[in-house]
Amino acid sequence: MKLLKALRWLLTSLSGLILFMFLLSPLSAGDETRGVWVNKAQLLEGEDFLDKLFYEFSQANLNAVYINAYFQGYVVYPDSEYLPQHPDYRDRDYLGIAVELAKKHGLKTYAWMEYGFYGYHDMDIPAAESLGPLFDKHLSWISLDREGNYFIHNPQWGDYLPISPVVEDAQDFLIGLFSEVMEKYPFDGIDYDRIRFGTAEHCFSDTTRILFLRDSGIDISEMASGSEEEALFNAWRKSRLNDFVERLSGHLRNKHPGIFINSAVVPPYRIDEMGQDWYTWAEYGWVDGISPMLYYEEIEDEARTALNKTPDNFPVFFGLDTQGNSPEVVAEQVQELRNMGAKGFVFWYAGTIREHLDHLKEQVFTEEVSPYARRQEPVKEYQMPDFQEKKEGLQQCIEVDKVKEPGQ
């Protein structure tokens, strides 16, 4: 009898130990996207390099690549109806080669539309002879900031010319361009990038002034920084981008049924600054996945905010940085985010991830899984807010504040 009790105790203890070890295991359960952004520089390395690179990805149990198709005001591929092929890529079809090799190694492929509402890049725009193939034809599409500056200067990377996101012709241009790349190549999906305003100080172009004046009755040229009117303007910026994303995704889904639509987006703390209301994109089902780019070490707070403000079980594939973080930090981030409920990860970028692959496979990608593939269904049609009504409410609040006695 004592022997029987001892055996039962031993079995119970072993079962508890096995369960405990399973809960601590880094193995993932179910589908999980494990992608890498493949930059223009890797494409130029050629067929042998890409073949080896994608083989290494597949051996490390990664399962997706986001391949650069549009940057610096050009496209990578030949014979576009919308933009010329970048001069550095005119000797062959680098995009076609990359897609074919990725599929050879069992990787899902996504067209990474890197530049979005950025139309051109040059190290010194004021000294440049051209504003790029897009703005040489459509100068009125340039987005101006509050001070009238027409380019964004980065001390390290040079100057960028942003496209005004509110210009309907520019929106139609991007819709056509994004659709074209899906027609030309057998991508499994598309990855939006920079579908946002250039900075917190954009866009103050004439088109924006006219449209916002029409919608709200407020003239942005007379709008004080930090005012209630500016808060209304920022809400308007978000609504304009929301309307565009609904149009863009609706067009792509109608023309290319079955594609998976993802978007690289700013961290939650920058949503208001960039006018990029991606919570609404997820809520309405215009995108199938979202990738907040958390390119720093301490990510827990922003990650929780992103997960809490998106619909339950919505596919959030966090963007993580293998360029600035060590393999140990990145692996810890993967496990931390997985425990929170993330459906996957996209790593920046193919130029630096190779030194991380062994550690990632050993620690967090020990088994092969399929990328997350559930597509969203748009839940309802988006209605632009009535900004005239919002202005009237704002005016009433201002008038009430004016008659208040001090201390009330």
C-alpha positions in Angstrom: 0.0 0.0 0.0 2.8 2.4 0.9 4.5 1.5 -2.4 1.4 2.3 -4.3 1.0 5.7 -2.6 4.7 6.4 -3.3 4.2 5.6 -7.0 1.2 7.9 -7.2 3.1 10.7 -5.5 6.0 10.3 -8.0 3.7 10.3 -11.0 1.9 13.4 -9.8 5.2 15.2 -9.1 6.5 14.2 -12.6 3.4 15.5 -14.2 3.6 18.8 -12.4 7.3 19.1 -13.4 6.6 18.4 -17.0 3.8 20.9 -17.1 6.0 23.5 -15.4 8.8 22.9 -17.9 6.3 23.2 -20.8 5.1 26.6 -19.5 8.6 27.8 -19.4 9.5 26.4 -22.8 10.4 28.9 -25.6 8.5 26.8 -28.1 5.7 28.7 -29.9 2.3 27.3 -30.3 0.4 27.6 -33.5 1.0 30.0 -36.4 3.4 32.9 -35.9 4.9 35.3 -38.4 8.7 35.6 -38.3 9.7 38.0 -41.0 12.6 40.1 -42.1 12.7 43.4 -44.1 15.0 42.9 -47.1 16.5 46.3 -48.0 17.6 47.6 -51.4 21.2 46.9 -50.5 20.7 43.2 -50.1 18.9 43.0 -53.5 21.9 44.4 -55.2 24.1 41.6 -53.9 22.7 39.4 -56.6 21.3 35.9 -57.0 23.9 33.8 -55.2 23.8 36.0 -52.1 20.0 36.1 -51.9 19.8 32.3 -52.4 22.2 31.7 -49.5 20.5 34.4 -47.4 17.0 33.0 -47.8 18.3 29.5 -47.2 19.7 30.7 -43.8 16.4 32.3 -43.0 14.5 29.1 -43.6 17.0 27.0 -41.6 16.6 29.4 -38.7 12.8 28.8 -38.8 11.9 32.2 -40.1 9.0 32.1 -42.6 8.5 35.5 -44.3 10.4 38.2 -46.2 9.3 41.8 -46.8 11.1 42.7 -50.0 11.8 46.3 -50.9 10.0 47.3 -54.1 9.6 51.1 -53.9 12.1 53.7 -52.5 13.8 57.0 -53.1 11.2 58.0 -55.7 11.8 54.9 -57.9 10.8 51.3 -58.1 13.1 48.3 -58.2 11.4 46.5 -61.1 11.4 47.4 -64.8 8.5 48.6 -67.0 6.4 50.4 -64.4 3.6 52.7 -65.6 4.1 54.9 -62.5 7.8 55.4 -61.8 11.1 54.6 -63.5 13.3 51.8 -62.4 16.0 52.9 -60.0 19.3 53.5 -62.0 21.2 51.0 -59.9 18.9 48.2 -60.8 18.5 48.5 -64.5 20.7 45.6 -65.5 18.2 42.9 -64.3 14.9 42.3 -62.6 16.2 42.1 -59.0 12.7 41.9 -57.5 11.7 39.0 -59.6 14.8 37.1 -58.7 14.3 37.8 -55.0 10.6 36.6 -55.0 11.5 33.4 -56.9 14.4 32.6 -54.5 12.3 33.3 -51.4 9.6 31.0 -52.6 12.2 28.3 -53.4 13.1 28.2 -49.7 9.5 28.2 -48.5 9.3 31.8 -47.4 6.1 33.9 -47.7 6.8 37.0 -49.7 5.4 40.5 -49.2 6.0 43.6 -51.3 7.5 46.2 -49.0 6.4 49.6 -50.2 9.0 51.4 -48.1 8.6 55.0 -49.2 4.8 55.4 -48.9 4.1 59.1 -48.8 7.8 59.9 -49.2 8.4 60.9 -52.9 12.2 61.4 -53.2 15.5 61.4 -51.4 18.8 63.2 -52.1 21.7 63.9 -49.8 21.4 67.6 -50.5 18.0 68.6 -52.0 18.7 72.4 -52.3 21.7 71.6 -54.5 20.0 68.9 -56.5 19.3 69.5 -60.2 16.0 67.5 -59.9 13.3 66.9 -57.3 12.9 63.4 -58.6 10.8 61.7 -61.2 7.5 62.2 -59.2 7.9 65.9 -58.2 9.4 67.0 -61.5 5.9 66.2 -62.9 3.8 67.0 -59.9 5.3 69.8 -57.9 2.0 70.6 -56.2 2.1 67.2 -54.4 5.0 68.3 -52.2 4.0 68.5 -48.5 5.1 71.6 -46.7 5.6 72.0 -43.0 4.4 74.8 -40.8 7.4 77.0 -41.7 7.1 76.4 -45.4 10.0 73.9 -45.6 9.6 71.5 -48.5 12.0 68.8 -47.4 12.8 66.9 -44.2 16.5 67.0 -43.3 18.2 64.1 -41.5 21.8 65.0 -40.5 22.9 61.4 -41.1 20.8 60.3 -44.1 20.2 63.4 -46.1 17.0 65.1 -47.3 13.5 63.6 -48.0 10.7 65.1 -50.0 7.3 64.1 -48.5 4.1 63.7 -50.6 1.0 65.5 -49.2 -1.3 62.7 -48.0 -4.4 64.8 -48.6 -3.9 65.3 -52.4 -6.4 63.0 -54.0 -4.3 62.6 -57.2 -1.3 61.6 -55.1 -3.5 59.0 -53.3 -4.7 57.6 -56.6 -1.0 57.4 -57.7 -0.1 55.2 -54.7 -3.2 53.0 -55.1 -2.2 52.4 -58.7 1.5 51.8 -57.8 0.7 49.4 -55.0 -1.7 47.5 -57.2 0.8 47.3 -60.1 3.5 45.5 -58.0 0.9 42.9 -57.0 0.0 42.4 -60.6 3.6 41.9 -61.8 4.8 39.5 -59.1 3.4 36.5 -57.3 3.6 38.1 -53.8 1.6 36.6 -51.0 0.8 40.0 -49.6 1.9 43.7 -49.3 3.4 45.7 -46.6 2.5 49.4 -46.3 5.1 51.8 -45.0 5.2 55.5 -44.3 1.4 55.9 -44.8 1.6 58.9 -42.6 2.4 62.6 -42.5 6.1 63.6 -42.8 6.4 65.0 -39.3 4.2 66.5 -36.6 4.5 69.8 -38.5 3.0 68.5 -41.8 1.1 69.2 -43.9 0.6 72.9 -44.4 0.3 73.0 -48.2 -2.3 75.0 -50.1 -4.4 71.9 -50.7 -4.5 71.1 -47.0 -5.4 74.7 -46.2 -8.3 74.7 -48.6 -9.6 71.3 -47.6 -9.5 71.9 -43.9 -11.0 75.4 -44.3 -13.8 73.7 -46.3 -14.4 71.0 -43.8 -14.0 73.0 -40.6 -14.1 76.7 -41.3 -10.7 77.1 -39.7 -7.8 78.6 -41.6 -4.6 76.8 -40.7 -2.5 79.9 -41.6 -4.1 81.6 -38.6 -4.0 78.6 -36.3 -1.8 78.9 -33.2 0.5 76.1 -32.2 -0.9 74.1 -29.2 -4.4 75.6 -29.6 -7.8 73.8 -29.6 -8.0 74.5 -33.3 -4.7 72.6 -33.9 -6.1 69.6 -31.9 -9.0 69.6 -34.3 -6.6 69.8 -37.3 -4.7 66.8 -36.0 -7.9 64.8 -35.7 -8.7 65.9 -39.3 -5.3 64.7 -40.5 -6.0 61.2 -39.0 -9.4 61.1 -40.7 -8.0 61.9 -44.1 -5.5 59.1 -43.8 -8.2 56.7 -42.5 -10.3 57.4 -45.6 -7.3 56.8 -47.8 -6.3 53.5 -46.2 -9.9 52.3 -46.6 -9.8 53.2 -50.3 -6.4 51.6 -50.8 -7.1 48.3 -49.1 -10.6 48.1 -50.7 -9.0 48.5 -54.1 -6.3 45.9 -53.5 -8.7 43.3 -52.1 -11.1 43.7 -55.0 -8.4 43.5 -57.6 -6.1 40.9 -55.8 -8.4 38.6 -53.8 -6.6 36.6 -51.1 -3.6 38.9 -50.5 -2.5 39.6 -46.9 -2.2 43.3 -46.1 0.2 44.3 -43.4 1.5 47.8 -42.4 4.6 48.9 -40.7 3.5 51.7 -38.3 4.9 54.1 -35.7 4.9 53.2 -32.0 1.8 54.2 -30.1 3.3 57.3 -28.6 3.9 58.8 -32.1 0.4 58.2 -33.5 -0.9 61.7 -32.9 2.4 63.2 -34.1 2.3 61.5 -37.4 -1.5 61.4 -37.9 -1.3 57.7 -38.3 -4.4 56.3 -36.6 -3.6 52.7 -37.1 -5.9 51.6 -34.2 -8.7 52.5 -36.5 -7.2 50.6 -39.4 -7.2 47.5 -37.3 -10.6 48.1 -35.8 -12.2 48.5 -39.2 -10.3 45.5 -40.7 -8.6 47.5 -43.5 -5.3 45.7 -42.7 -4.8 42.0 -41.8 -1.7 42.7 -39.7 0.1 45.6 -38.1 3.8 46.0 -37.2 4.5 48.7 -34.7 8.2 49.5 -35.0 9.7 49.3 -31.5 13.3 49.9 -32.4 14.7 50.2 -28.8 15.5 48.0 -25.9 12.7 48.7 -23.3 9.5 48.0 -25.2 7.1 46.5 -22.7 5.0 49.7 -22.1 4.5 50.5 -25.8 3.9 46.9 -26.6 1.1 46.6 -24.0 -0.5 49.8 -25.3 -0.5 48.5 -28.8 -2.0 45.2 -27.8 -4.6 46.7 -25.5 -5.8 49.3 -28.1 -6.2 46.9 -31.0 -9.1 44.5 -31.2 -8.8 41.2 -29.3 -6.6 38.7 -31.1 -5.8 41.1 -33.9 -2.5 40.1 -35.5 0.2 42.4 -34.2 3.6 41.5 -35.6 6.0 43.7 -33.8 8.9 45.3 -35.6 12.2 44.6 -33.7 15.7 46.0 -34.3 18.6 43.6 -35.0 20.8 46.5 -36.0 20.9 48.3 -32.6 20.1 45.4 -30.2 22.2 42.4 -29.3 21.0 38.8 -30.2 20.3 38.3 -26.5 18.1 41.4 -26.2 16.2 40.5 -29.4 15.5 37.0 -28.2 14.3 38.2 -24.8 12.0 40.7 -26.6 10.5 37.9 -28.8 9.7 35.8 -25.8 8.3 38.8 -23.8 6.0 39.8 -26.7 4.9 36.2 -27.3 3.9 36.0 -23.7 1.8 39.1 -24.1 0.0 37.7 -27.1 1.9 38.9 -30.1 1.1 37.0 -33.3 4.6 37.5 -34.8 7.6 39.6 -35.4 9.3 41.4 -38.3 13.0 42.2 -37.9 14.9 45.2 -39.1 16.7 44.1 -41.1 18.3 41.5 -43.5 21.6 43.4 -43.4 22.2 42.7 -39.7 20.1 39.7 -38.7 22.5 37.0 -39.8 24.5 37.2 -36.6 21.2 36.7 -34.6 20.0 33.6 -36.4 21.7 30.9 -34.4 20.7 32.5 -31.1 17.1 33.1 -32.2 16.7 29.5 -33.4 18.3 28.1 -30.2 16.3 30.3 -27.8 12.9 31.2 -29.3 12.4 29.7 -32.8 13.2 26.1 -32.0 10.4 24.8 -34.1 9.1 25.5 -37.6 5.7 27.2 -37.9 3.6 28.8 -40.6 3.2 32.6 -40.8 -0.1 33.9 -39.4 -2.5 34.1 -42.3 -6.0 35.0 -41.1 -7.4 37.8 -43.2 -9.7 40.5 -41.7 -13.1 41.4 -42.9 -14.0 45.1 -43.0 -16.6 45.6 -40.4 -18.3 48.8 -41.6 -17.8 51.8 -43.9 -15.8 54.6 -42.5 -17.6 58.0 -42.1 -15.5 61.1 -42.0 -16.3 63.1 -38.9 -18.3 66.4 -39.3 -15.6 68.9 -38.5 -18.0 71.9 -38.8 -20.0 70.3 -36.0 -16.8 69.7 -34.0 -15.8 73.4 -34.6 -19.2 74.6 -33.3 -18.8 72.5 -30.2 -15.2 73.8 -29.8 -16.5 77.4 -30.1 -19.1 76.9 -27.5 -16.4 75.6 -25.1 -14.3 78.6 -25.8 -17.2 81.0 -25.1 -18.0 79.3 -21.9 -14.4 79.5 -20.7 -14.4 83.3 -21.5 -17.3 84.1 -19.1 -16.0 82.0 -16.2 -14.9 83.9 -13.2 -11.3 83.4 -12.0 -11.1 80.4 -9.7 -14.3 78.8 -11.0 
